Amino acid sequence: MENTKLNRINELAALAKQRGLTAEELAERDELRKEYIAEWRRGAEQVLENTWIVTPDGKKTKLQKREELHRKKEIKKA
């Protein structure tokens, strides 16, 4: 996220503490927050997609998504 957007989020937070925000400022803050959270999630997903688990015996396993794990468990039960 651009520094100008992060700075604006911080400005709006400071204004909210000082005097409260107008309806337009609240809408702007909400949009900026949604954008920030979406970008943070994308970054976190990229980190997790490149994460490997190493067991004590040295075996490496790629970290799997939760949905994949649930599907594999259901297949094993059947």
GROMACS elastic network, one bead per residue, 0.5 to 0.9 nm:
[ bonds ]
;  ai    aj funct       b0    kb
    1     4     6  0.84268   500
    1     5     6  0.68675   500
    1     6     6  0.70958   500
    1    35     6  0.82179   500
    1    36     6  0.67153   500
    1    39     6  0.70733   500
    1    40     6  0.88160   500
    2     5     6  0.54330   500
    2     6     6  0.65431   500
    2     7     6  0.87262   500
    3     7     6  0.59480   500
    3     8     6  0.84385   500
    4     7     6  0.50596   500
    4     8     6  0.61507   500
    4     9     6  0.87166   500
    5     9     6  0.62568   500
    5    10     6  0.86813   500
    5    32     6  0.71065   500
    5    36     6  0.87749   500
    6     9     6  0.50679   500
    6    10     6  0.63394   500
    6    11     6  0.86455   500
    6    32     6  0.82298   500
    6    36     6  0.82226   500
    7    10     6  0.50653   500
    7    11     6  0.61272   500
    7    12     6  0.86490   500
    8    12     6  0.61336   500
    8    13     6  0.85133   500
    8    29     6  0.83212   500
    8    32     6  0.84077   500
    9    12     6  0.52143   500
    9    13     6  0.62241   500
    9    14     6  0.87412   500
    9    28     6  0.88157   500
    9    29     6  0.63474   500
    9    32     6  0.67525   500
    9    33     6  0.74763   500
   10    14     6  0.62298   500
   10    15     6  0.86120   500
   11    14     6  0.51421   500
   11    15     6  0.61753   500
   11    16     6  0.85706   500
   12    16     6  0.60313   500
   12    17     6  0.86781   500
   12    21     6  0.76014   500
   12    25     6  0.72523   500
   12    26     6  0.83572   500
   12    28     6  0.87962   500
   12    29     6  0.67092   500
   13    16     6  0.50734   500
   13    17     6  0.64695   500
   13    18     6  0.88163   500
   13    21     6  0.89625   500
   13    29     6  0.83943   500
   14    17     6  0.52207   500
   14    18     6  0.63107   500
   14    19     6  0.87616   500
   15    19     6  0.58970   500
   15    20     6  0.61808   500
   15    21     6  0.66663   500
   16    19     6  0.57176   500
   16    21     6  0.53685   500
   17    20     6  0.62714   500
   17    21     6  0.88374   500
   21    24     6  0.78906   500
   21    25     6  0.56138   500
   21    26     6  0.59375   500
   22    25     6  0.51162   500
   22    26     6  0.61257   500
   22    27     6  0.86348   500
   23    26     6  0.50772   500
   23    27     6  0.62425   500
   23    28     6  0.86433   500
   24    27     6  0.51592   500
   24    28     6  0.61844   500
   24    29     6  0.85848   500
   25    29     6  0.60032   500
   25    30     6  0.85006   500
   26    29     6  0.50667   500
   26    30     6  0.61261   500
   26    31     6  0.86677   500
   27    30     6  0.51331   500
   27    31     6  0.62770   500
   27    32     6  0.86626   500
   28    31     6  0.52189   500
   28    32     6  0.61722   500
   28    33     6  0.85505   500
   29    32     6  0.51379   500
   29    33     6  0.60321   500
   29    34     6  0.85704   500
   30    33     6  0.50996   500
   30    34     6  0.61622   500
   30    35     6  0.86380   500
   31    34     6  0.51435   500
   31    35     6  0.62243   500
   31    36     6  0.85941   500
   32    35     6  0.51215   500
   32    36     6  0.60895   500
   32    37     6  0.86196   500
   33    37     6  0.60761   500
   33    38     6  0.84963   500
   34    37     6  0.52175   500
   34    38     6  0.61001   500
   34    39     6  0.85949   500
   35    38     6  0.51771   500
   35    39     6  0.62019   500
   35    40     6  0.85945   500
   36    39     6  0.52261   500
   36    40     6  0.61318   500
   36    41     6  0.86616   500
   37    41     6  0.61234   500
   37    42     6  0.86415   500
   38    41     6  0.51792   500
   38    42     6  0.63085   500
   38    43     6  0.87830   500
   39    42     6  0.51403   500
   39    43     6  0.63566   500
   39    44     6  0.87011   500
   40    43     6  0.51847   500
   40    44     6  0.62057   500
   40    45     6  0.86486   500
   41    45     6  0.60450   500
   41    46     6  0.85571   500
   42    45     6  0.51539   500
   42    46     6  0.62748   500
   42    47     6  0.87924   500
   43    46     6  0.51440   500
   43    47     6  0.63867   500
   43    48     6  0.87580   500
   44    47     6  0.51535   500
   44    48     6  0.62479   500
   44    49     6  0.86028   500
   45    48     6  0.50668   500
   45    49     6  0.59892   500
   45    50     6  0.86638   500
   46    49     6  0.51027   500
   46    50     6  0.64600   500
   46    51     6  0.88446   500
   47    50     6  0.53652   500
   47    51     6  0.64147   500
   48    51     6  0.50243   500
   48    52     6  0.84633   500
   48    63     6  0.70535   500
   48    64     6  0.86243   500
   48    65     6  0.87417   500
   49    52     6  0.85038   500
   49    62     6  0.80395   500
   49    63     6  0.69026   500
   49    64     6  0.78377   500
   49    65     6  0.83237   500
   50    62     6  0.77181   500
   50    63     6  0.78196   500
   51    61     6  0.88072   500
   51    62     6  0.63337   500
   51    63     6  0.57576   500
   52    60     6  0.63058   500
   52    61     6  0.55256   500
   52    63     6  0.54837   500
   53    59     6  0.80916   500
   53    60     6  0.56201   500
   53    61     6  0.51682   500
   53    62     6  0.62228   500
   53    63     6  0.64195   500
   54    57     6  0.79338   500
   54    58     6  0.57867   500
   54    59     6  0.55788   500
   54    61     6  0.64987   500
   54    62     6  0.89035   500
   55    58     6  0.53233   500
   55    59     6  0.53768   500
   55    60     6  0.66042   500
   55    61     6  0.81262   500
   56    59     6  0.74610   500
   61    64     6  0.86480   500
   64    67     6  0.82686   500
   64    68     6  0.63837   500
   64    69     6  0.65978   500
   65    68     6  0.53680   500
   65    69     6  0.64904   500
   65    70     6  0.89169   500
   66    69     6  0.51500   500
   66    70     6  0.63166   500
   66    71     6  0.87492   500
   67    70     6  0.51869   500
   67    71     6  0.62632   500
   67    72     6  0.87273   500
   68    71     6  0.51687   500
   68    72     6  0.62553   500
   68    73     6  0.87008   500
   69    72     6  0.51946   500
   69    73     6  0.62574   500
   69    74     6  0.87127   500
   70    73     6  0.51367   500
   70    74     6  0.62289   500
   70    75     6  0.86815   500
   71    74     6  0.51327   500
   71    75     6  0.62234   500
   71    76     6  0.87169   500
   72    75     6  0.51050   500
   72    76     6  0.62588   500
   72    77     6  0.87645   500
   73    76     6  0.51533   500
   73    77     6  0.63289   500
   73    78     6  0.88918   500
   74    77     6  0.51811   500
   74    78     6  0.64629   500
   75    78     6  0.53503   500
